[in-house]
Amino acid sequence: MRPKLSFSVFAVLAALCAPAQAGDIVDAAAKAEAAIAAGDFDAWYAANEVLLAAAWTAGGLHFGSLFAVTAAVTSFGEFVPRDDTVYAANEAIHLYVEPRGYGYGDLGAGQFEIAFDIDLRVLDPAGAVMLEQPNFGAFTVKSTARARELFVNLTATLDGAPAGDYTLEFIFRDKHSDQTASFTNDVTIQ
């Protein structure tokens, strides 16, 4: 699984990240540019891999696309966004999430692992914690490449919750980078 980025995107990314990560990112972009000029695809590919790795970790663990969806998703980027976040009592709440900047575990023999533990907190409109569920879920995928096109399906129900507004906070704990990141999703139960 290879990221589908062009060299021009790499150059723009390197320019944008240069103040924060002037070493690795700029050096790799310069090597990629020199390899392109020399017509050396192997050197260009190697420099791009270094550039991607440096740029990938520069922003830390964060999230790209986050959508309330109509049902669990089966393929990266293939989802149907939900029109609203109003749910019937006990209706499943489906979310599509693309984590980014995560770490990789080296399993040896050319195998890598991406793994998260996921906690859930349910907050009332004032931000008070109504429910906290550590280890709400776990996500693990193994690959022979440092996969960057990754999505996670999250499904929750607020069984027995009275009608009202709630905020769901999902906390991702990356098992291979010791990073934590969270996002919230506001929902209304009717």
C-alpha positions as CSV (number, residue, x, y, z in Angstrom):
1,M,0.0,0.0,0.0
2,R,1.7,3.2,-1.1
3,P,0.6,6.8,-0.5
4,K,-0.5,8.5,-3.7
5,L,1.4,11.7,-3.4
6,S,3.3,13.5,-6.2
7,F,6.7,15.1,-5.8
8,S,5.1,18.6,-6.1
9,V,3.1,17.8,-2.9
10,F,6.3,16.7,-1.2
11,A,8.0,20.0,-2.1
12,V,5.1,22.0,-0.8
13,L,5.0,20.0,2.4
14,A,8.7,20.4,2.9
15,A,8.4,24.2,2.4
16,L,5.5,24.4,4.9
17,C,7.2,22.3,7.5
18,A,10.7,23.8,7.0
19,P,10.6,26.1,10.1
20,A,9.6,23.3,12.5
21,Q,11.5,20.4,11.0
22,A,14.2,22.1,8.9
23,G,16.6,19.1,9.0
24,D,15.1,15.8,7.9
25,I,12.2,17.2,5.8
26,V,14.2,19.8,3.9
27,D,17.2,17.4,3.4
28,A,15.0,14.6,2.1
29,A,13.1,17.0,-0.3
30,A,16.4,18.3,-1.6
31,K,17.6,14.7,-2.2
32,A,14.3,13.9,-4.0
33,E,14.7,16.9,-6.2
34,A,18.3,16.1,-7.1
35,A,17.3,12.5,-7.9
36,I,14.5,13.7,-10.2
37,A,16.9,16.0,-12.0
38,A,19.4,13.1,-12.4
39,G,16.6,10.7,-13.5
40,D,17.4,8.3,-10.7
41,F,14.1,6.8,-9.7
42,D,15.5,4.5,-7.0
43,A,17.2,7.5,-5.2
44,W,14.0,9.6,-5.7
45,Y,11.9,6.8,-4.1
46,A,14.3,6.4,-1.2
47,A,14.3,10.1,-0.5
48,N,10.5,10.3,-0.7
49,E,10.2,7.5,1.9
50,V,12.5,9.4,4.2
51,L,10.5,12.6,3.5
52,L,7.2,10.9,4.1
53,A,8.4,9.4,7.4
54,A,9.7,12.7,8.7
55,A,6.6,14.7,7.6
56,W,4.3,12.0,9.0
57,T,5.6,12.3,12.5
58,A,6.1,16.1,12.5
59,G,2.5,16.8,13.4
60,G,2.1,14.1,16.0
61,L,-1.0,11.9,16.3
62,H,-4.1,13.7,14.9
63,F,-7.1,13.0,12.8
64,G,-7.9,13.7,9.2
65,S,-11.4,13.0,8.1
66,L,-14.0,12.6,10.8
67,F,-17.6,11.9,9.8
68,A,-20.8,10.7,11.3
69,V,-21.8,8.0,8.8
70,T,-24.9,6.0,8.0
71,A,-23.2,2.6,8.6
72,A,-19.9,1.0,9.3
73,V,-17.4,1.6,6.4
74,T,-15.6,-1.2,4.6
75,S,-13.0,0.7,2.5
76,F,-10.8,3.7,3.0
77,G,-12.6,6.9,1.9
78,E,-15.7,5.0,0.8
79,F,-18.4,6.3,3.2
80,V,-21.8,7.9,3.2
81,P,-21.9,10.9,5.5
82,R,-25.0,11.1,7.8
83,D,-27.1,14.2,7.2
84,D,-27.3,15.1,10.9
85,T,-26.3,13.9,14.4
86,V,-29.8,13.4,15.8
87,Y,-30.4,9.8,16.8
88,A,-33.3,7.9,18.1
89,A,-33.0,6.3,21.6
90,N,-30.7,3.3,21.4
91,E,-29.8,3.9,17.7
92,A,-26.2,3.1,16.7
93,I,-23.9,6.1,16.3
94,H,-21.4,5.3,13.5
95,L,-18.2,7.4,13.0
96,Y,-15.6,7.1,10.3
97,V,-12.2,8.3,11.5
98,E,-8.8,8.6,9.7
99,P,-6.0,8.8,12.3
100,R,-2.7,10.3,11.1
101,G,0.8,10.7,12.5
102,Y,0.7,7.4,14.4
103,G,3.7,5.2,15.1
104,Y,4.5,1.7,13.8
105,G,5.6,-1.3,15.7
106,D,8.3,-3.4,14.0
107,L,7.2,-7.1,14.2
108,G,10.2,-8.3,12.3
109,A,10.3,-10.2,9.0
110,G,9.1,-7.1,7.2
111,Q,5.9,-6.8,9.2
112,F,4.6,-3.6,10.9
113,E,1.8,-3.0,13.3
114,I,-0.5,0.0,13.9
115,A,-2.4,-0.3,17.2
116,F,-4.6,1.9,19.3
117,D,-6.5,1.6,22.6
118,I,-9.6,3.8,22.5
119,D,-11.3,5.3,25.5
120,L,-14.8,6.9,25.5
121,R,-16.2,9.7,27.6
122,V,-19.8,11.0,27.4
123,L,-20.2,14.6,28.4
124,D,-23.3,16.7,29.1
125,P,-23.8,20.1,27.5
126,A,-21.9,21.8,30.4
127,G,-18.9,19.5,29.7
128,A,-19.3,17.4,32.8
129,V,-18.4,13.7,32.4
130,M,-21.5,11.6,32.6
131,L,-19.8,8.3,31.6
132,E,-16.3,7.2,31.2
133,Q,-15.4,3.9,29.5
134,P,-11.6,3.2,29.4
135,N,-10.7,0.6,26.8
136,F,-14.0,1.2,24.9
137,G,-12.3,-0.4,21.9
138,A,-9.0,-1.5,20.4
139,F,-7.7,-1.3,16.9
140,T,-4.8,-3.3,15.4
141,V,-3.7,-3.8,11.9
142,K,-0.6,-5.6,10.5
143,S,1.0,-4.7,7.2
144,T,4.2,-5.2,5.2
145,A,4.2,-1.5,4.6
146,R,4.0,1.6,6.8
147,A,0.3,2.1,5.9
148,R,-0.9,5.7,5.9
149,E,-4.3,5.2,4.4
150,L,-6.0,3.9,7.5
151,F,-9.5,4.3,8.8
152,V,-11.3,3.2,12.0
153,N,-15.0,2.5,12.4
154,L,-16.4,3.6,15.8
155,T,-19.9,2.5,16.8
156,A,-21.5,3.6,20.1
157,T,-25.0,3.6,21.5
158,L,-26.3,5.6,24.4
159,D,-28.6,2.9,25.7
160,G,-31.1,4.3,28.2
161,A,-29.9,7.9,27.9
162,P,-32.6,10.4,28.3
163,A,-33.4,12.7,25.4
164,G,-30.9,15.6,25.1
165,D,-27.6,16.8,23.8
166,Y,-24.4,14.9,24.5
167,T,-20.7,15.1,23.5
168,L,-18.8,11.9,22.8
169,E,-15.1,12.2,23.3
170,F,-12.9,9.4,21.9
171,I,-9.3,9.2,23.1
172,F,-6.9,7.3,21.0
173,R,-3.8,5.9,22.7
174,D,-1.1,4.9,20.2
175,K,0.6,1.7,21.4
176,H,3.7,2.4,19.2
177,S,4.4,6.1,19.8
178,D,3.1,6.8,23.3
179,Q,1.0,9.6,21.8
180,T,-2.6,10.3,22.8
181,A,-5.1,12.4,20.7
182,S,-8.8,12.9,21.1
183,F,-11.8,14.3,19.2
184,T,-15.4,15.0,20.1
185,N,-18.6,14.5,18.3
186,D,-21.8,16.2,19.4
187,V,-25.0,14.2,19.2
188,T,-28.7,14.7,20.1
189,I,-30.8,11.8,21.4
190,Q,-34.5,12.2,20.7
